[in-house]
């Protein structure tokens, strides 16, 4: 047996493959001989996912050389403390199980680099886990922990453990939530906010410019909850800025005007937008002005289509009709909103309160540090984690990780309205609209109020717009001129494109945010051909290739045509940029489509057919059986963009190899025989 194991070691070294064992069948009795865990020092990777396991044998702790252990998608409720003996373990995946406790002894796994415990039942996270200095990714999402999702979503062990340690000290409930009011312009969003917070109605209410933020103290079950109400302007051009504030841990109210039809109110546009950015946050539809006109709307159909849509209310901000009932339902939704009562470290709470009480739009980061030290938040890690959390909550804006924009990095914006109003002034400037989106730096003095936006802080507005891909510096302008794609001319120039001889590709959306195209133009700024761009399209050039990319917001489609000797490579580069944009909008539905003659074929359908071993694809309307290779010619598979923090364990389920077979540890000799046979075949 040792001789055969030596052969395996040599083969592993030669092919750079580590020996692994995988089970494909449901394990009901670990005592069966083929599952005995004896003489298994050579196993360094063990795959036991999706086997309906309810327990793991203590003997597994004898796998002293085990480096990677995958047990996701099982039914484990207990993790044995003996597993702390697996000191060489580097990756451990226990996601999608039923674990309710985590042994403190796991802090002995000093070589652990990745730990995935997402979607379990953990309610306590041991502070001792902070000792794992080599841990660089930690998945604890979808558990019952008292750690806010904004911290857990980072998958950053340092941030998570630091927050957990602070919670072990004195704490108090956060009792805070965010409510966002959305809808078309003029439907009565601001009137609703005024009625809710002050119980008054102003018939001459000014139209919201940008975003207005109000606070409302609501009593829910004898507890005061602070509701931060974000009232969004309904102007189309401002929708590009909405995406940066539509967040989870929120309650959404979509306001409709009863005098307008369902189509005019763009009900599904808004519902899909909220669904894309706000996750599963609850949504209430408030139909305003029902005292003037009833609105016929398919309520049952919309609720079936959008599970987060909770209910509808017919209201009148003017007469107060339906408002008391709406308030009671808001309280109910708040009481059931996750994380509203999350505990918050008391000294952190004092820093938060101090920042909110300051009558300033912004402060330098150095002043923030002083405030932290005054409230005994002295260590740098806590200071960084706290400001990041306050940023995620929308209480302040902070961009300490921005290495390209020093002024933005070193400024804490205490009033998010200060930024949005500045952006609004630029996006709605008559001069900039007349100049087709070209902004000259020396114009800022006239466009922005000097009192609110002093000269040394005006560039922060430009920095923010650049960061959020709302504008870019015009080449060779030495940061004196910028282009805002949202303000480009809407008329498409005469391009005279050769569509017949172009490699074509499309994206079809359920909702197409206007920001997709403008952000794409910003991201591709270095490749723009001879300033050929307009509001919904752009022409790009690279290495002798040329591409036309344009969108149709009404049809909810993006069209791509590429020509040139290496058009395949250029198309792949363009698609990677769109994939990045799609991933930045979590639930957007963008279907890749391949045009062929007069028909459009789903790219995924072609890939599935190819993976099933088919050579042709039948197109019903053309009554034609076409070679898949012909349809996919020039279209390469691309790696989907994923934020680094979300890459918990992605190699867990590799395709089958000659070493990826069911192996019984006691019966390892049978597996060795198969390996030896493979060696002989190779030789």
C-alpha positions in Angstrom: 0.0 0.0 0.0 2.8 2.4 0.9 4.4 1.8 -2.5 1.2 2.7 -4.3 0.9 5.8 -2.2 4.4 6.8 -3.2 3.3 6.4 -6.9 0.3 8.7 -6.2 2.6 11.3 -4.5 5.0 11.3 -7.5 2.0 11.6 -9.9 0.6 14.5 -7.9 3.9 16.3 -8.0 4.3 15.7 -11.7 0.8 16.9 -12.6 0.6 19.4 -9.7 -2.6 17.7 -8.5 -3.4 17.1 -4.9 -5.1 13.8 -3.9 -8.8 14.4 -3.0 -11.7 12.2 -2.0 -15.3 12.8 -2.9 -18.5 11.1 -2.1 -21.5 11.3 -4.5 -24.0 9.2 -2.6 -26.1 9.9 0.4 -24.4 8.7 3.6 -26.8 7.2 6.2 -24.4 5.0 8.2 -20.8 6.1 8.8 -20.0 2.6 10.2 -20.1 1.0 6.8 -16.6 -0.3 5.9 -16.2 2.0 2.9 -16.6 5.0 5.1 -14.1 4.0 7.8 -11.7 6.8 8.4 -8.5 4.9 8.8 -5.1 5.2 7.2 -6.1 8.4 5.5 -3.1 10.7 6.0 -2.8 11.3 2.2 -6.2 12.9 1.9 -5.8 16.7 1.9 -9.1 17.6 0.2 -12.5 16.1 1.1 -15.7 16.9 -0.7 -18.9 16.0 1.2 -21.4 18.6 0.0 -25.1 18.0 -0.6 -25.3 14.5 0.9 -28.1 15.2 3.5 -25.6 14.5 6.3 -26.9 15.0 9.9 -23.6 14.3 11.6 -19.9 13.8 10.9 -17.9 11.1 12.7 -15.4 12.1 15.3 -12.8 10.1 13.4 -12.7 12.7 10.7 -10.5 14.7 13.1 -7.8 12.2 12.4 -7.3 13.6 8.9 -4.2 15.4 10.1 -3.1 16.6 6.6 -6.5 17.8 5.5 -6.4 21.3 4.0 -9.8 21.7 2.3 -13.0 20.4 3.7 -16.4 21.1 2.0 -19.6 20.2 3.8 -22.0 22.7 2.4 -25.7 21.9 1.7 -26.1 19.3 4.4 -28.2 19.1 7.6 -25.5 19.3 10.3 -26.7 20.8 13.6 -23.5 20.2 15.6 -19.9 20.7 14.7 -17.7 18.5 16.9 -15.0 20.2 19.0 -12.6 17.5 18.0 -12.4 19.1 14.6 -10.1 21.6 16.2 -7.4 19.0 15.7 -7.4 19.7 11.9 -4.6 22.3 12.4 -3.6 22.1 8.7 -7.0 23.1 7.5 -7.0 26.1 5.2 -10.5 26.2 3.7 -13.7 25.1 5.5 -17.2 25.3 3.9 -20.1 24.6 6.2 -22.6 26.9 4.5 -26.3 25.9 4.2 -26.5 23.7 7.3 -28.3 24.0 10.6 -25.4 24.8 13.0 -26.7 26.7 16.0 -23.4 27.0 17.9 -19.7 27.3 17.0 -17.1 25.8 19.3 -14.5 28.3 20.7 -11.9 25.5 20.1 -12.1 26.3 16.4 -9.8 29.3 17.2 -7.0 26.7 17.2 -7.2 26.3 13.4 -4.3 28.7 13.0 -3.9 28.0 9.3 -7.5 28.6 8.3 -7.8 31.2 5.5 -11.4 30.8 4.4 -14.4 29.9 6.6 -17.9 29.8 5.1 -20.7 29.6 7.6 -23.3 31.4 5.6 -27.0 30.4 6.0 -26.8 28.6 9.4 -28.6 29.2 12.7 -25.7 30.8 14.7 -26.8 33.3 17.3 -23.4 33.8 19.0 -20.0 34.3 17.4 -17.0 33.5 19.8 -14.8 36.5 20.3 -11.9 34.0 20.4 -12.1 33.6 16.7 -10.4 36.9 16.3 -7.1 35.0 17.1 -7.1 33.5 13.6 -4.6 35.8 12.0 -4.5 34.0 8.7 -8.2 34.1 8.1 -8.9 36.5 5.2 -12.5 35.6 4.2 -15.3 34.9 6.7 -18.9 34.2 5.6 -21.5 34.6 8.4 -24.4 36.0 6.4 -27.9 34.6 6.8 -27.5 33.7 10.5 -29.1 35.0 13.7 -26.2 37.0 14.9 -26.5 40.5 16.3 -23.9 41.8 13.8 -25.4 44.2 11.2 -25.6 43.0 7.6 -23.5 46.0 6.5 -20.6 44.5 8.5 -21.2 40.9 7.6 -21.5 41.6 3.9 -17.9 42.7 3.8 -16.8 39.1 4.6 -13.9 40.8 6.2 -12.8 38.8 9.4 -11.1 41.8 10.9 -14.1 44.1 10.7 -16.6 41.4 11.8 -14.5 40.2 14.8 -13.7 43.8 15.8 -17.4 44.7 15.8 -18.2 41.5 17.7 -15.6 42.3 20.4 -17.1 45.8 20.8 -20.5 44.3 21.3 -19.2 42.2 24.2 -18.8 45.5 26.0 -21.6 47.9 26.9 -24.3 48.1 24.1 -27.7 49.7 23.3 -30.2 49.0 20.5 -29.8 50.9 17.3 -33.6 51.4 16.9 -33.1 53.1 13.5 -34.3 52.4 10.0 -34.4 54.1 6.6 -37.6 54.8 4.6 -37.3 55.8 0.9 -40.1 57.6 -0.9 -40.0 57.1 -4.7 -42.2 57.8 -7.7 -42.6 60.1 -10.7 -42.3 63.8 -10.4 -45.4 65.7 -9.0 -47.2 62.7 -7.5 -47.0 64.1 -4.0 -44.0 62.4 -2.4 -43.0 65.5 -0.4 -46.6 66.2 0.6 -46.8 62.7 2.0 -43.6 63.2 4.0 -44.9 66.5 5.4 -48.2 64.9 6.3 -46.5 61.9 8.1 -43.9 64.0 10.0 -45.8 67.2 10.8 -49.5 66.3 10.1 -50.0 69.3 7.8 -50.6 69.8 4.1 -49.1 72.6 2.0 -50.9 73.1 -1.3 -47.8 75.1 -2.6 -45.3 72.4 -1.7 -42.1 73.0 -3.6 -40.8 70.3 -6.0 -38.0 68.2 -4.5 -34.7 69.0 -6.0 -32.4 66.0 -5.7 -33.0 64.3 -2.3 -34.3 65.6 1.0 -33.8 63.8 4.2 -36.1 64.1 7.2 -36.2 62.3 10.6 -39.4 60.9 12.1 -39.7 59.4 15.6 -42.2 56.5 15.5 -43.4 54.6 18.5 -43.5 50.9 17.9 -44.4 48.6 20.8 -43.5 51.2 23.4 -40.1 51.8 21.7 -39.0 54.9 19.8 -37.7 54.1 16.3 -36.0 56.8 14.4 -37.0 56.6 10.8 -34.7 58.5 8.3 -37.0 59.4 5.4 -35.3 60.0 2.1 -37.5 61.9 -0.3 -36.3 61.5 -3.9 -37.0 64.0 -6.7 -38.9 62.3 -9.5 -37.0 64.0 -12.4 -35.8 61.5 -14.9 -32.3 62.9 -15.0 -31.9 62.3 -11.2 -32.7 58.6 -11.5 -29.0 58.0 -12.2 -28.2 59.1 -8.6 -30.9 57.0 -7.0 -28.9 53.8 -7.2 -26.3 55.0 -4.7 -28.9 55.4 -1.9 -31.4 52.6 -2.6 -30.3 50.1 0.0 -31.3 47.1 2.1 -32.4 47.6 5.8 -35.0 49.9 4.3 -38.7 50.3 3.9 -39.9 51.6 0.5 -43.0 53.7 -0.3 -43.9 54.0 -4.0 -46.2 57.0 -4.4 -48.6 57.0 -7.4 -51.0 59.8 -8.6 -54.5 58.4 -8.8 -55.2 60.8 -11.7 -52.6 59.1 -13.8 -52.9 55.6 -15.3 -50.8 52.6 -14.3 -48.6 53.2 -17.4 -48.1 56.9 -16.8 -47.0 56.1 -13.2 -44.5 53.6 -14.5 -45.4 51.3 -11.6 -43.5 48.3 -12.8 -40.4 50.4 -13.7 -40.2 51.6 -10.1 -41.0 48.1 -8.6 -38.2 46.5 -10.6 -35.8 49.3 -9.8 -36.5 48.8 -6.0 -36.2 45.1 -6.4 -32.8 45.5 -8.2 -31.3 47.8 -5.6 -33.2 47.2 -2.4 -33.2 43.4 -2.2 -36.1 42.0 -0.3 -37.0 45.2 1.5 -40.8 45.6 2.0 -42.6 47.9 -0.4 -45.9 49.8 0.2 -47.7 51.5 -2.7 -49.5 54.7 -1.6 -52.0 55.9 -4.2 -52.3 59.7 -3.6 -55.1 62.1 -4.6 -57.8 59.4 -4.5 -60.2 62.1 -3.3 -60.1 63.4 -6.8 -60.0 60.3 -8.9 -59.9 56.5 -8.4 -57.0 54.5 -9.9 -57.8 51.2 -11.5 -54.7 49.0 -10.9 -54.1 45.3 -10.9 -53.2 44.9 -7.2 -53.4 41.2 -7.0 -51.3 40.7 -10.1 -48.6 43.1 -8.9 -48.4 41.4 -5.5 -48.0 38.0 -7.1 -45.2 39.3 -9.4 -43.3 41.3 -6.7 -43.3 39.3 -3.4 -41.8 42.3 -1.5 -44.9 44.4 -2.3 -46.8 44.2 0.9 -50.0 46.3 0.4 -51.7 49.3 -1.2 -53.3 52.3 0.4 -55.6 54.8 -1.1 -54.7 58.1 0.4 -55.1 61.9 0.1 -52.4 64.0 1.6 -54.8 67.0 1.3 -57.7 65.5 3.3 -55.7 63.0 5.4 -57.8 60.1 3.9 -56.1 56.8 4.5 -53.0 58.3 6.3 -53.8 56.9 9.8 -54.2 53.4 8.3 -50.9 53.9 6.4 -49.1 54.9 9.6 -50.3 51.8 11.4 -49.1 49.6 8.6 -45.7 51.4 8.6 -45.4 50.6 12.3 -46.2 46.9 11.6 -43.6 46.8 8.8 -41.0 48.5 11.0 -41.6 46.0 13.8 -40.9 43.2 11.4 -38.0 44.8 9.6 -34.8 42.9 10.2 -31.9 44.5 12.1 -33.9 47.6 13.3 -33.1 46.6 17.0 -29.6 45.4 16.4 -27.3 46.1 19.4 -24.8 48.9 18.9 -21.6 49.5 21.0 -22.4 52.4 23.4 -19.2 54.4 22.7 -19.8 54.0 19.0 -23.3 55.3 19.5 -21.9 58.4 21.1 -19.7 59.1 18.1 -22.6 58.6 15.8 -24.7 61.0 17.9 -22.0 63.6 18.0 -21.6 63.6 14.2 -25.4 63.9 13.7 -25.6 66.8 16.0 -22.9 68.8 14.2 -24.2 71.7 12.2 -21.8 71.1 9.4 -22.0 69.6 5.9 -18.6 68.0 6.1 -15.5 67.6 8.3 -12.0 66.4 7.7 -11.2 62.8 8.6 -8.7 64.1 11.3 -11.6 65.8 13.1 -13.5 62.6 13.0 -10.6 60.8 14.7 -10.6 63.5 17.4 -14.3 62.9 18.1 -13.7 59.1 18.3 -10.9 59.6 20.8 -13.1 61.9 22.9 -15.7 59.1 23.1 -13.0 56.4 24.0 -13.1 54.8 20.5 -9.3 55.0 20.4 -8.1 52.1 18.3 -7.7 52.7 14.5 -9.6 49.5 13.5 -12.7 50.5 15.5 -12.6 54.0 14.0 -12.4 52.6 10.4 -15.1 50.0 11.0 -17.4 52.6 12.6 -17.1 55.1 9.8 -17.6 52.4 7.2 -20.8 51.3 9.0 -22.1 54.8 9.2 -21.5 55.2 5.5 -23.4 52.0 4.8 -26.3 53.3 6.9 -26.3 56.6 4.9 -25.7 58.7 8.0 -22.4 60.0 6.6 -20.5 59.5 3.3 -16.9 58.4 3.6 -14.5 57.1 1.0 -11.3 56.2 2.8 -10.5 53.5 0.3 -10.4 56.0 -2.6 -6.8 56.2 -3.5 -7.4 58.3 -6.7 -9.1 61.3 -5.0 -7.2 62.5 -1.9 -9.7 65.3 -1.0 -12.7 62.9 -1.2 -10.7 60.3 0.8 -9.9 62.8 3.6 -13.4 64.3 3.9 -16.4 63.0 5.9 -19.6 64.3 4.4 -22.0 64.6 7.3 -24.9 65.8 5.2 -25.6 63.5 2.1 -28.0 66.2 0.9 -25.0 68.5 0.4 -23.7 66.2 -2.3 -27.0 65.4 -4.0 -28.0 69.0 -4.2 -24.6 69.8 -5.7 -25.0 67.1 -8.3 -28.5 68.2 -8.9 -27.4 71.8 -9.6 -25.0 70.5 -12.3 -27.3 68.0 -13.9 -30.1 70.6 -14.2 -27.9 73.5 -15.2 -29.2 75.3 -18.3 -25.6 76.1 -19.4 -24.4 72.5 -19.2 -27.5 71.3 -21.0 -26.9 73.8 -23.8 -23.3 72.8 -23.9 -24.2 69.1 -24.3 -22.8 68.0 -20.9 -19.4 69.7 -21.2 -18.4 71.1 -17.8 -15.5 73.5 -17.4 -14.0 73.7 -14.0 -14.1 77.5 -13.9 -17.9 77.2 -14.3 -18.4 75.7 -10.8 -18.1 79.1 -9.1 -21.3 80.2 -11.0 -23.1 76.9 -10.8 -22.7 76.2 -7.1 -23.6 78.5 -4.2 -20.3 79.9 -2.8 -21.7 79.9 0.8 -22.6 76.2 0.8 -19.9 75.1 -1.6 -16.7 77.1 -1.0 -14.0 77.1 -3.7 -11.8 74.6 -1.9 -14.6 72.0 -1.6 -16.3 72.4 -5.0 -14.1 69.7 -6.6 -15.5 67.2 -4.1 -18.8 67.3 -6.2 -16.8 66.4 -9.3 -14.9 63.7 -7.4 -18.2 62.1 -6.4 -19.6 62.2 -9.9 -16.4 60.6 -11.2 -16.5 58.0 -8.5 -20.1 57.1 -9.3 -19.4 57.1 -13.0 -21.6 60.1 -13.8 -18.8 62.1 -15.5 -15.3 61.8 -16.8 -12.4 64.1 -17.5 -12.1 65.1 -21.2 -8.7 63.9 -22.5 -5.8 66.3 -22.3 -7.8 68.9 -20.5 -5.6 68.8 -17.4 -8.7 68.3 -15.2 -10.2 71.5 -16.5 -13.0 70.0 -18.5 -15.4 67.1 -17.8 -18.2 65.4 -19.8 -21.5 64.4 -18.2 -23.0 61.6 -20.4 -26.5 62.1 -18.9 -26.6 65.6 -20.6 -25.4 64.5 -24.0 -27.6 65.2 -27.0 -30.3 62.6 -27.6 -30.1 62.6 -31.3 -28.0 59.8 -32.8 -25.4 61.0 -35.3 -25.2 59.7 -38.9 -22.7 56.8 -38.4 -23.3 54.9 -41.7 -22.6 51.5 -39.9 -22.1 48.2 -41.8 -24.6 46.2 -39.7 -24.6 43.2 -42.1 -20.9 42.5 -41.7 -20.7 43.1 -37.9 -20.4 40.7 -35.0 -23.7 41.4 -33.1 -24.8 40.9 -29.5 -27.6 42.2 -27.4 -28.8 42.5 -23.8 -32.5 42.4 -23.0 -33.6 43.8 -19.6 -36.8 43.6 -17.5 -35.9 47.2 -16.5 -33.1 49.2 -18.0 -31.8 52.0 -15.7 -30.8 55.0 -17.7 -27.5 55.0 -15.8 -26.3 51.7 -17.5 -25.4 53.4 -20.8 -24.0 56.6 -19.2 -21.8 54.6 -16.9 -20.7 52.4 -19.8 -19.6 55.5 -21.7 -17.7 56.7 -18.7 -16.0 53.3 -18.2 -15.0 53.2 -21.9 -13.9 56.8 -22.2 -10.3 56.0 -23.4 -11.7 54.1 -26.4 -14.2 56.6 -27.7 -13.9 57.3 -31.4 -13.6 61.0 -32.4 -16.1 62.1 -29.7 -18.8 60.0 -31.3 -21.2 59.7 -28.5 -24.8 60.7 -27.7 -27.2 60.2 -24.8 -27.9 56.5 -25.6 -24.9 55.4 -27.6 -21.2 55.5 -28.4 -18.7 54.4 -31.0 -15.5 52.8 -29.7 -12.2 51.9 -31.4 -9.3 49.6 -30.3 -6.5 47.9 -32.2 -8.1 48.4 -35.6 -11.5 47.2 -34.3 -14.6 49.3 -34.1 -17.8 48.9 -32.0 -21.2 50.6 -32.0 -23.0 50.3 -28.7 -26.4 51.9 -28.1 -29.4 51.4 -25.8 -33.1 51.7 -26.2 -34.7 52.5 -22.8 -38.3 52.1 -24.0 -37.5 48.6 -25.5 -35.2 47.9 -22.5 -32.4 46.6 -24.8 -28.7 47.3 -25.4 -27.3 46.6 -28.9 -23.6 45.9 -29.7 -22.0 45.6 -33.2 -18.3 45.0 -33.6 -16.1 44.9 -36.8 -12.4 44.3 -37.3 -9.8 41.5 -37.5 -10.0 40.8 -33.7 -13.6 41.7 -33.2 -14.1 38.6 -31.0 -11.6 39.9 -28.5 -13.1 43.4 -28.6 -16.6 42.1 -28.0 -15.4 40.1 -25.0 -13.9 43.2 -23.5 -17.2 45.2 -24.0 -19.2 42.3 -22.5 -16.9 42.3 -19.4 -17.7 45.9 -18.8 -21.5 45.3 -19.0 -21.1 42.3 -16.7 -19.4 44.5 -14.2 -22.3 47.0 -14.4 -24.9 44.3 -14.1 -23.1 42.8 -11.0 -23.2 46.3 -9.4 -27.0 46.2 -9.5 -27.7 43.0 -7.6 -31.0 41.8 -8.9 -31.1 43.3 -12.4 -32.2 40.8 -15.0 -30.0 41.1 -18.2 -30.5 38.3 -20.7 -27.7 37.9 -23.3 -29.1 37.4 -26.8 -27.5 36.4 -30.1 -29.0 37.8 -33.3 -29.3 35.4 -36.2 -31.0 36.6 -39.5 -34.4 37.9 -38.4 -34.4 36.1 -35.0 -32.9 36.5 -31.6 -31.6 33.5 -29.6 -30.9 33.3 -25.9 -27.1 32.9 -25.5 -27.6 30.7 -22.5 -29.8 28.3 -24.5 -27.0 27.9 -27.0 -24.5 27.2 -24.2 -26.8 24.6 -22.6 -27.3 22.8 -25.9 -23.6 22.8 -26.5 -22.9 21.4 -23.0 -25.5 18.6 -23.7 -23.4 17.5 -26.7 -25.7 18.9 -29.4 -24.1 20.2 -32.6 -27.2 22.0 -33.9 -29.9 24.3 -32.6 -33.4 24.4 -34.1 -34.9 27.9 -34.7 -38.7 27.4 -34.9 -39.7 30.6 -36.7 -37.1 30.1 -39.3 -37.7 26.3 -39.4 -34.0 25.9 -39.6 -31.5 23.6 -37.8 -28.3 25.6 -37.5 -24.9 24.7 -36.3 -24.3 25.9 -32.8 -20.7 26.6 -33.6 -21.9 29.0 -36.3 -24.2 30.8 -33.9 -21.6 31.1 -31.3 -18.8 32.0 -33.7 -17.0 35.1 -32.3 -18.7 35.0 -28.9 -16.4 33.9 -26.1 -17.3 32.7 -22.7 -16.4 35.3 -20.1 -15.7 35.1 -16.4 -18.6 36.8 -14.5 -17.4 39.7 -12.4 -17.8 39.1 -8.7 -16.7 41.5 -5.9 -13.7 40.0 -4.2 -15.4 39.9 -0.8 -18.1 37.6 -2.2 -15.6 35.0 -3.4 -15.9 32.8 -0.3 -15.3 29.4 -1.8 -15.8 29.1 -5.5 -13.6 26.1 -6.3 -15.7 23.9 -4.1 -17.4 21.9 -6.8 -14.9 21.2 -9.5 -15.6 19.2 -12.6 -14.8 15.5 -12.5 -11.2 14.5 -13.0 -9.4 11.1 -12.9 -9.0 11.7 -9.1 -12.5 12.9 -8.4 -14.2 9.6 -7.7 -16.0 8.1 -4.7 -13.3 7.0 -2.3 -13.7 4.9 0.9 -10.9 5.6 3.2 -10.5 2.0 4.4 -11.0 0.9 0.8 -8.4 3.3 -0.5 -6.5 0.4 -2.2 -9.3 0.0 -4.7 -9.0 3.7 -5.7 -5.2 3.3 -5.9 -5.6 0.5 -8.4 -7.6 2.9 -10.6 -4.9 5.5 -10.3 -2.2 3.0 -11.1 -4.2 1.9 -14.1 -4.4 5.5 -15.2 -0.6 5.9 -14.7 0.0 2.9 -16.9 -2.2 4.3 -19.6 -0.3 7.6 -19.5 3.0 5.8 -19.7 
